[in-house]
Amino acid sequence: MQFIVRFDVKQPANVSNEELIAIWRREAVAAQGAVDAGAVKHLWKVAGQRTVFAIIEVDSHETLDRALGGLPIIRELGPGVTTEALAIYDYSTYAQDLEEGVHGG
């Protein structure tokens, strides 16, 4: 299963800039490890914002939930990070379904 996941990072008032950068460095190491392992297919940082998008491939919704819960940035910043995960699939599959009448018509 593939998901597009949006991470929005907000700096809590009790976290200094230095602490935030240290947390984000630990997260970058974990993220690169997930890329190297193949679970993260693509990873983008939005310029000028504390927002990251990832395409993640795991075997279930539960696996995604567990993986996100184990990330350093989520464990260390807690409510300072919000995520949105959307299940996705290849558009060519949808186009084929349209040709085959799966979606009405």
N, CA, C and O atoms as CSV, one atom per row, in Angstrom:
chain,resi,resn,atom,element,x,y,z
A,1,MET,N,N,0.848,-1.174,0.000
A,1,MET,CA,C,0.000,0.000,0.000
A,1,MET,C,C,0.891,1.233,0.000
A,1,MET,O,O,1.910,1.286,0.688
A,2,GLN,N,N,0.484,2.221,-0.786
A,2,GLN,CA,C,1.228,3.475,-0.799
A,2,GLN,C,C,0.378,4.584,-0.190
A,2,GLN,O,O,-0.845,4.616,-0.323
A,3,PHE,N,N,1.080,5.491,0.482
A,3,PHE,CA,C,0.449,6.640,1.117
A,3,PHE,C,C,1.261,7.884,0.794
A,3,PHE,O,O,2.488,7.839,0.706
A,4,ILE,N,N,0.558,8.992,0.621
A,4,ILE,CA,C,1.249,10.276,0.624
A,4,ILE,C,C,1.008,10.847,2.017
A,4,ILE,O,O,-0.128,10.940,2.482
A,5,VAL,N,N,2.090,11.223,2.662
A,5,VAL,CA,C,2.007,11.711,4.042
A,5,VAL,C,C,2.567,13.120,4.092
A,5,VAL,O,O,3.662,13.393,3.600
A,6,ARG,N,N,1.792,14.007,4.697
A,6,ARG,CA,C,2.219,15.385,4.899
A,6,ARG,C,C,2.560,15.561,6.375
A,6,ARG,O,O,1.788,15.179,7.255
A,7,PHE,N,N,3.717,16.137,6.627
A,7,PHE,CA,C,4.158,16.452,7.984
A,7,PHE,C,C,4.248,17.968,8.105
A,7,PHE,O,O,4.955,18.607,7.325
A,8,ASP,N,N,3.552,18.544,9.058
A,8,ASP,CA,C,3.670,19.973,9.356
A,8,ASP,C,C,4.273,20.099,10.748
A,8,ASP,O,O,3.715,19.607,11.729
A,9,VAL,N,N,5.428,20.770,10.817
A,9,VAL,CA,C,6.164,20.891,12.074
A,9,VAL,C,C,5.987,22.303,12.613
A,9,VAL,O,O,6.283,23.288,11.937
A,10,LYS,N,N,5.502,22.377,13.837
A,10,LYS,CA,C,5.365,23.654,14.536
A,10,LYS,C,C,6.286,23.611,15.746
A,10,LYS,O,O,6.339,22.610,16.461
A,11,GLN,N,N,6.994,24.679,15.966
A,11,GLN,CA,C,7.938,24.732,17.080
A,11,GLN,C,C,7.200,25.059,18.368
A,11,GLN,O,O,6.690,26.169,18.519
A,12,PRO,N,N,7.133,24.105,19.307
A,12,PRO,CA,C,6.498,24.399,20.593
A,12,PRO,C,C,7.258,25.505,21.329
A,12,PRO,O,O,8.470,25.645,21.161
A,13,ALA,N,N,6.558,26.279,22.132
A,13,ALA,CA,C,7.159,27.407,22.843
A,13,ALA,C,C,8.303,26.970,23.758
A,13,ALA,O,O,9.233,27.737,24.007
A,14,ASN,N,N,8.229,25.734,24.256
A,14,ASN,CA,C,9.263,25.274,25.195
A,14,ASN,C,C,10.451,24.600,24.498
A,14,ASN,O,O,11.312,24.028,25.166
A,15,VAL,N,N,10.504,24.661,23.171
A,15,VAL,CA,C,11.603,24.055,22.404
A,15,VAL,C,C,12.406,25.173,21.744
A,15,VAL,O,O,11.872,25.959,20.961
A,16,SER,N,N,13.688,25.231,22.071
A,16,SER,CA,C,14.552,26.262,21.492
A,16,SER,C,C,14.855,25.939,20.030
A,16,SER,O,O,14.624,24.821,19.569
A,17,ASN,N,N,15.371,26.925,19.313
A,17,ASN,CA,C,15.774,26.693,17.924
A,17,ASN,C,C,16.829,25.594,17.849
A,17,ASN,O,O,16.780,24.740,16.963
A,18,GLU,N,N,17.783,25.617,18.780
A,18,GLU,CA,C,18.836,24.614,18.796
A,18,GLU,C,C,18.266,23.209,19.002
A,18,GLU,O,O,18.689,22.258,18.345
A,19,GLU,N,N,17.303,23.090,19.919
A,19,GLU,CA,C,16.672,21.795,20.164
A,19,GLU,C,C,15.888,21.330,18.932
A,19,GLU,O,O,15.935,20.154,18.571
A,20,LEU,N,N,15.177,22.245,18.297
A,20,LEU,CA,C,14.401,21.894,17.106
A,20,LEU,C,C,15.314,21.373,16.004
A,20,LEU,O,O,15.008,20.364,15.369
A,21,ILE,N,N,16.423,22.049,15.776
A,21,ILE,CA,C,17.363,21.618,14.740
A,21,ILE,C,C,17.967,20.260,15.093
A,21,ILE,O,O,18.147,19.419,14.211
A,22,ALA,N,N,18.281,20.035,16.361
A,22,ALA,CA,C,18.835,18.740,16.791
A,22,ALA,C,C,17.818,17.619,16.555
A,22,ALA,O,O,18.177,16.539,16.086
A,23,ILE,N,N,16.560,17.879,16.879
A,23,ILE,CA,C,15.498,16.893,16.639
A,23,ILE,C,C,15.369,16.631,15.144
A,23,ILE,O,O,15.267,15.483,14.710
A,24,TRP,N,N,15.376,17.705,14.365
A,24,TRP,CA,C,15.205,17.564,12.918
A,24,TRP,C,C,16.391,16.803,12.306
A,24,TRP,O,O,16.214,16.059,11.341
A,25,ARG,N,N,17.585,16.982,12.858
A,25,ARG,CA,C,18.750,16.217,12.383
A,25,ARG,C,C,18.554,14.724,12.640
A,25,ARG,O,O,18.842,13.901,11.771
A,26,ARG,N,N,18.065,14.373,13.833
A,26,ARG,CA,C,17.801,12.964,14.132
A,26,ARG,C,C,16.730,12.409,13.192
A,26,ARG,O,O,16.805,11.264,12.748
A,27,GLU,N,N,15.753,13.228,12.906
A,27,GLU,CA,C,14.694,12.821,11.974
A,27,GLU,C,C,15.250,12.615,10.574
A,27,GLU,O,O,14.863,11.670,9.888
A,28,ALA,N,N,16.154,13.489,10.143
A,28,ALA,CA,C,16.747,13.366,8.805
A,28,ALA,C,C,17.509,12.051,8.670
A,28,ALA,O,O,17.465,11.412,7.619
A,29,VAL,N,N,18.199,11.651,9.717
A,29,VAL,CA,C,18.926,10.374,9.692
A,29,VAL,C,C,17.929,9.218,9.569
A,29,VAL,O,O,18.132,8.303,8.771
A,30,ALA,N,N,16.855,9.262,10.359
A,30,ALA,CA,C,15.830,8.214,10.299
A,30,ALA,C,C,15.152,8.196,8.932
A,30,ALA,O,O,14.900,7.126,8.376
A,31,ALA,N,N,14.859,9.369,8.393
A,31,ALA,CA,C,14.199,9.461,7.088
A,31,ALA,C,C,15.090,8.892,5.991
A,31,ALA,O,O,14.615,8.166,5.117
A,32,GLN,N,N,16.371,9.215,6.034
A,32,GLN,CA,C,17.275,8.689,5.015
A,32,GLN,C,C,17.402,7.171,5.142
A,32,GLN,O,O,17.527,6.470,4.138
A,33,GLY,N,N,17.370,6.672,6.360
A,33,GLY,CA,C,17.383,5.218,6.565
A,33,GLY,C,C,16.156,4.549,5.963
A,33,GLY,O,O,16.256,3.464,5.389
A,34,ALA,N,N,14.991,5.195,6.093
A,34,ALA,CA,C,13.754,4.655,5.514
A,34,ALA,C,C,13.794,4.701,3.993
A,34,ALA,O,O,13.269,3.808,3.329
A,35,VAL,N,N,14.420,5.746,3.434
A,35,VAL,CA,C,14.610,5.820,1.980
A,35,VAL,C,C,15.525,4.679,1.536
A,35,VAL,O,O,15.216,3.965,0.582
A,36,ASP,N,N,16.633,4.513,2.219
A,36,ASP,CA,C,17.589,3.467,1.875
A,36,ASP,C,C,16.966,2.068,1.987
A,36,ASP,O,O,17.304,1.172,1.215
A,37,ALA,N,N,16.058,1.889,2.950
A,37,ALA,CA,C,15.393,0.597,3.151
A,37,ALA,C,C,14.269,0.368,2.145
A,37,ALA,O,O,13.784,-0.756,2.012
A,38,GLY,N,N,13.849,1.410,1.436
A,38,GLY,CA,C,12.809,1.280,0.430
A,38,GLY,C,C,11.400,1.566,0.900
A,38,GLY,O,O,10.472,1.540,0.092
A,39,ALA,N,N,11.208,1.842,2.188
A,39,ALA,CA,C,9.862,2.141,2.687
A,39,ALA,C,C,9.399,3.526,2.250
A,39,ALA,O,O,8.215,3.736,1.986
A,40,VAL,N,N,10.327,4.463,2.175
A,40,VAL,CA,C,10.006,5.810,1.691
A,40,VAL,C,C,10.478,5.889,0.242
A,40,VAL,O,O,11.670,5.783,-0.047
A,41,LYS,N,N,9.518,6.078,-0.660
A,41,LYS,CA,C,9.821,6.095,-2.092
A,41,LYS,C,C,10.275,7.471,-2.569
A,41,LYS,O,O,11.135,7.578,-3.444
A,42,HIS,N,N,9.701,8.512,-1.998
A,42,HIS,CA,C,10.055,9.892,-2.340
A,42,HIS,C,C,9.887,10.739,-1.088
A,42,HIS,O,O,9.054,10.447,-0.230
A,43,LEU,N,N,10.693,11.795,-0.998
A,43,LEU,CA,C,10.662,12.663,0.172
A,43,LEU,C,C,10.981,14.077,-0.275
A,43,LEU,O,O,11.998,14.310,-0.928
A,44,TRP,N,N,10.112,15.028,0.075
A,44,TRP,CA,C,10.310,16.421,-0.311
A,44,TRP,C,C,10.115,17.332,0.885
A,44,TRP,O,O,9.236,17.104,1.717
A,45,LYS,N,N,10.938,18.363,0.965
A,45,LYS,CA,C,10.790,19.450,1.943
A,45,LYS,C,C,10.256,20.649,1.178
A,45,LYS,O,O,10.813,21.011,0.142
A,46,VAL,N,N,9.194,21.270,1.660
A,46,VAL,CA,C,8.627,22.458,1.023
A,46,VAL,C,C,9.520,23.651,1.344
A,46,VAL,O,O,9.801,23.926,2.510
A,47,ALA,N,N,9.957,24.348,0.318
A,47,ALA,CA,C,10.836,25.506,0.501
A,47,ALA,C,C,10.126,26.583,1.314
A,47,ALA,O,O,8.972,26.925,1.056
A,48,GLY,N,N,10.845,27.107,2.297
A,48,GLY,CA,C,10.327,28.222,3.093
A,48,GLY,C,C,9.285,27.830,4.123
A,48,GLY,O,O,8.711,28.703,4.774
A,49,GLN,N,N,9.028,26.546,4.286
A,49,GLN,CA,C,8.044,26.083,5.261
A,49,GLN,C,C,8.611,24.903,6.039
A,49,GLN,O,O,9.580,24.272,5.616
A,50,ARG,N,N,8.004,24.620,7.160
A,50,ARG,CA,C,8.382,23.433,7.936
A,50,ARG,C,C,7.399,22.313,7.598
A,50,ARG,O,O,6.737,21.750,8.470
A,51,THR,N,N,7.332,22.016,6.317
A,51,THR,CA,C,6.432,20.995,5.799
A,51,THR,C,C,7.224,20.014,4.951
A,51,THR,O,O,8.079,20.405,4.157
A,52,VAL,N,N,6.924,18.729,5.135
A,52,VAL,CA,C,7.571,17.658,4.382
A,52,VAL,C,C,6.479,16.756,3.818
A,52,VAL,O,O,5.485,16.476,4.488
A,53,PHE,N,N,6.673,16.304,2.581
A,53,PHE,CA,C,5.790,15.316,1.959
A,53,PHE,C,C,6.592,14.052,1.701
A,53,PHE,O,O,7.760,14.116,1.316
A,54,ALA,N,N,5.962,12.903,1.914
A,54,ALA,CA,C,6.622,11.626,1.670
A,54,ALA,C,C,5.658,10.684,0.964
A,54,ALA,O,O,4.457,10.689,1.233
A,55,ILE,N,N,6.197,9.881,0.063
A,55,ILE,CA,C,5.470,8.743,-0.479
A,55,ILE,C,C,6.033,7.529,0.241
A,55,ILE,O,O,7.216,7.208,0.125
A,56,ILE,N,N,5.162,6.860,0.989
A,56,ILE,CA,C,5.576,5.749,1.838
A,56,ILE,C,C,4.864,4.483,1.376
A,56,ILE,O,O,3.664,4.492,1.102
A,57,GLU,N,N,5.621,3.401,1.296
A,57,GLU,CA,C,5.039,2.112,0.918
A,57,GLU,C,C,5.225,1.123,2.052
A,57,GLU,O,O,6.350,0.790,2.426
A,58,VAL,N,N,4.111,0.657,2.594
A,58,VAL,CA,C,4.102,-0.325,3.680
A,58,VAL,C,C,2.999,-1.337,3.389
A,58,VAL,O,O,2.214,-1.154,2.458
A,59,ASP,N,N,2.938,-2.398,4.180
A,59,ASP,CA,C,1.985,-3.461,3.886
A,59,ASP,C,C,0.593,-3.251,4.458
A,59,ASP,O,O,-0.336,-3.968,4.087
A,60,SER,N,N,0.427,-2.274,5.360
A,60,SER,CA,C,-0.904,-2.072,5.949
A,60,SER,C,C,-1.022,-0.683,6.574
A,60,SER,O,O,-0.035,0.024,6.774
A,61,HIS,N,N,-2.261,-0.325,6.871
A,61,HIS,CA,C,-2.518,0.933,7.579
A,61,HIS,C,C,-1.866,0.914,8.957
A,61,HIS,O,O,-1.321,1.916,9.420
A,62,GLU,N,N,-1.934,-0.250,9.597
A,62,GLU,CA,C,-1.354,-0.379,10.934
A,62,GLU,C,C,0.156,-0.188,10.913
A,62,GLU,O,O,0.724,0.433,11.812
A,63,THR,N,N,0.803,-0.724,9.881
A,63,THR,CA,C,2.252,-0.566,9.758
A,63,THR,C,C,2.612,0.903,9.581
A,63,THR,O,O,3.589,1.385,10.155
A,64,LEU,N,N,1.820,1.611,8.784
A,64,LEU,CA,C,2.058,3.043,8.618
A,64,LEU,C,C,1.921,3.755,9.957
A,64,LEU,O,O,2.771,4.569,10.320
A,65,ASP,N,N,0.864,3.456,10.687
A,65,ASP,CA,C,0.625,4.105,11.977
A,65,ASP,C,C,1.780,3.857,12.934
A,65,ASP,O,O,2.221,4.773,13.628
A,66,ARG,N,N,2.265,2.636,12.977
A,66,ARG,CA,C,3.387,2.293,13.862
A,66,ARG,C,C,4.669,2.992,13.425
A,66,ARG,O,O,5.433,3.485,14.255
A,67,ALA,N,N,4.894,3.028,12.109
A,67,ALA,CA,C,6.108,3.679,11.597
A,67,ALA,C,C,6.109,5.166,11.921
A,67,ALA,O,O,7.124,5.711,12.355
A,68,LEU,N,N,4.977,5.818,11.712
A,68,LEU,CA,C,4.904,7.254,12.010
A,68,LEU,C,C,5.089,7.505,13.496
A,68,LEU,O,O,5.782,8.444,13.888
A,69,GLY,N,N,4.477,6.673,14.325
A,69,GLY,CA,C,4.585,6.836,15.768
A,69,GLY,C,C,5.992,6.660,16.302
A,69,GLY,O,O,6.315,7.146,17.386
A,70,GLY,N,N,6.835,5.963,15.544
A,70,GLY,CA,C,8.207,5.738,15.976
A,70,GLY,C,C,9.205,6.772,15.493
A,70,GLY,O,O,10.383,6.706,15.844
A,71,LEU,N,N,8.749,7.732,14.689
A,71,LEU,CA,C,9.682,8.736,14.158
A,71,LEU,C,C,10.196,9.660,15.251
A,71,LEU,O,O,9.428,10.071,16.121
A,72,PRO,N,N,11.488,9.995,15.221
A,72,PRO,CA,C,12.047,10.890,16.240
A,72,PRO,C,C,11.297,12.222,16.343
A,72,PRO,O,O,11.054,12.712,17.446
A,73,ILE,N,N,10.937,12.799,15.214
A,73,ILE,CA,C,10.308,14.128,15.263
A,73,ILE,C,C,8.928,14.070,15.932
A,73,ILE,O,O,8.520,15.014,16.608
A,74,ILE,N,N,8.221,12.962,15.737
A,74,ILE,CA,C,6.903,12.812,16.368
A,74,ILE,C,C,7.055,12.455,17.839
A,74,ILE,O,O,6.324,12.979,18.681
A,75,ARG,N,N,7.990,11.575,18.158
A,75,ARG,CA,C,8.210,11.202,19.562
A,75,ARG,C,C,8.697,12.382,20.395
A,75,ARG,O,O,8.314,12.531,21.556
A,76,GLU,N,N,9.541,13.219,19.799
A,76,GLU,CA,C,10.164,14.292,20.569
A,76,GLU,C,C,9.377,15.596,20.562
A,76,GLU,O,O,9.456,16.367,21.518
A,77,LEU,N,N,8.621,15.856,19.501
A,77,LEU,CA,C,7.845,17.103,19.444
A,77,LEU,C,C,6.363,16.897,19.747
A,77,LEU,O,O,5.641,17.861,20.003
A,78,GLY,N,N,5.908,15.640,19.719
A,78,GLY,CA,C,4.517,15.336,20.052
A,78,GLY,C,C,3.544,16.198,19.275
A,78,GLY,O,O,3.505,16.138,18.046
A,79,PRO,N,N,2.748,17.008,19.986
A,79,PRO,CA,C,1.734,17.804,19.307
A,79,PRO,C,C,2.301,18.918,18.422
A,79,PRO,O,O,1.544,19.623,17.754
A,80,GLY,N,N,3.619,19.078,18.414
A,80,GLY,CA,C,4.245,20.052,17.519
A,80,GLY,C,C,4.271,19.581,16.073
A,80,GLY,O,O,4.620,20.346,15.174
A,81,VAL,N,N,3.901,18.315,15.846
A,81,VAL,CA,C,3.885,17.772,14.489
A,81,VAL,C,C,2.488,17.238,14.190
A,81,VAL,O,O,1.932,16.452,14.957
A,82,THR,N,N,1.938,17.671,13.077
A,82,THR,CA,C,0.687,17.083,12.607
A,82,THR,C,C,0.978,16.338,11.312
A,82,THR,O,O,1.820,16.747,10.512
A,83,THR,N,N,0.267,15.243,11.127
A,83,THR,CA,C,0.431,14.455,9.913
A,83,THR,C,C,-0.923,14.253,9.255
A,83,THR,O,O,-1.963,14.246,9.914
A,84,GLU,N,N,-0.884,14.090,7.949
A,84,GLU,CA,C,-2.051,13.698,7.182
A,84,GLU,C,C,-1.590,12.604,6.225
A,84,GLU,O,O,-0.662,12.810,5.442
A,85,ALA,N,N,-2.233,11.450,6.288
A,85,ALA,CA,C,-1.862,10.325,5.434
A,85,ALA,C,C,-3.040,9.962,4.543
A,85,ALA,O,O,-4.158,9.763,5.019
A,86,LEU,N,N,-2.773,9.879,3.242
A,86,LEU,CA,C,-3.798,9.528,2.273
A,86,LEU,C,C,-3.344,8.306,1.490
A,86,LEU,O,O,-2.242,8.283,0.942
A,87,ALA,N,N,-4.204,7.284,1.440
A,87,ALA,CA,C,-3.892,6.097,0.641
A,87,ALA,C,C,-3.958,6.480,-0.834
A,87,ALA,O,O,-4.895,7.153,-1.265
A,88,ILE,N,N,-2.957,6.049,-1.606
A,88,ILE,CA,C,-2.894,6.390,-3.023
A,88,ILE,C,C,-2.582,5.145,-3.844
A,88,ILE,O,O,-2.086,4.144,-3.327
A,89,TYR,N,N,-2.886,5.233,-5.145
A,89,TYR,CA,C,-2.459,4.193,-6.075
A,89,TYR,C,C,-2.186,4.834,-7.421
A,89,TYR,O,O,-2.562,5.981,-7.668
A,90,ASP,N,N,-1.529,4.081,-8.288
A,90,ASP,CA,C,-1.084,4.600,-9.565
A,90,ASP,C,C,-2.262,5.011,-10.438
A,90,ASP,O,O,-3.240,4.272,-10.556
A,91,TYR,N,N,-2.170,6.168,-11.041
A,91,TYR,CA,C,-3.257,6.690,-11.866
A,91,TYR,C,C,-3.538,5.800,-13.068
A,91,TYR,O,O,-4.678,5.733,-13.529
A,92,SER,N,N,-2.526,5.116,-13.584
A,92,SER,CA,C,-2.754,4.237,-14.740
A,92,SER,C,C,-3.736,3.122,-14.388
A,92,SER,O,O,-4.478,2.668,-15.259
A,93,THR,N,N,-3.757,2.672,-13.139
A,93,THR,CA,C,-4.741,1.676,-12.700
A,93,THR,C,C,-6.139,2.262,-12.769
A,93,THR,O,O,-7.073,1.599,-13.220
A,94,TYR,N,N,-6.286,3.493,-12.326
A,94,TYR,CA,C,-7.577,4.177,-12.389
A,94,TYR,C,C,-8.013,4.351,-13.844
A,94,TYR,O,O,-9.174,4.113,-14.178
A,95,ALA,N,N,-7.093,4.761,-14.701
A,95,ALA,CA,C,-7.416,4.948,-16.117
A,95,ALA,C,C,-7.875,3.630,-16.739
A,95,ALA,O,O,-8.821,3.611,-17.527
A,96,GLN,N,N,-7.216,2.543,-16.392
A,96,GLN,CA,C,-7.619,1.226,-16.899
A,96,GLN,C,C,-9.017,0.868,-16.394
A,96,GLN,O,O,-9.842,0.348,-17.145
A,97,ASP,N,N,-9.274,1.150,-15.118
A,97,ASP,CA,C,-10.608,0.896,-14.551
A,97,ASP,C,C,-11.676,1.672,-15.331
A,97,ASP,O,O,-12.757,1.150,-15.602
A,98,LEU,N,N,-11.363,2.919,-15.688
A,98,LEU,CA,C,-12.322,3.711,-16.466
A,98,LEU,C,C,-12.618,3.047,-17.804
A,98,LEU,O,O,-13.771,2.979,-18.232
A,99,GLU,N,N,-11.572,2.558,-18.459
A,99,GLU,CA,C,-11.746,1.875,-19.745
A,99,GLU,C,C,-12.614,0.621,-19.609
A,99,GLU,O,O,-13.373,0.272,-20.513
A,100,GLU,N,N,-12.485,-0.039,-18.473
A,100,GLU,CA,C,-13.217,-1.280,-18.251
A,100,GLU,C,C,-14.605,-1.044,-17.650
A,100,GLU,O,O,-15.339,-2.000,-17.400
A,101,GLY,N,N,-14.965,0.205,-17.419
A,101,GLY,CA,C,-16.298,0.525,-16.894
A,101,GLY,C,C,-16.476,0.301,-15.411
A,101,GLY,O,O,-17.603,0.256,-14.918
A,102,VAL,N,N,-15.375,0.160,-14.695
A,102,VAL,CA,C,-15.457,-0.097,-13.256
A,102,VAL,C,C,-16.107,1.064,-12.510
A,102,VAL,O,O,-16.813,0.847,-11.525
A,103,HIS,N,N,-15.881,2.277,-12.960
A,103,HIS,CA,C,-16.396,3.461,-12.265
A,103,HIS,C,C,-17.655,4.011,-12.947
A,103,HIS,O,O,-17.745,5.206,-13.229
A,104,GLY,N,N,-18.594,3.152,-13.200
A,104,GLY,CA,C,-19.834,3.570,-13.853
A,104,GLY,C,C,-19.696,3.500,-15.357
A,104,GLY,O,O,-18.706,2.989,-15.880
A,105,GLY,N,N,-20.681,4.009,-16.037
A,105,GLY,CA,C,-20.633,4.075,-17.493
A,105,GLY,C,C,-20.697,2.771,-18.098
A,105,GLY,O,O,-20.667,2.657,-19.323
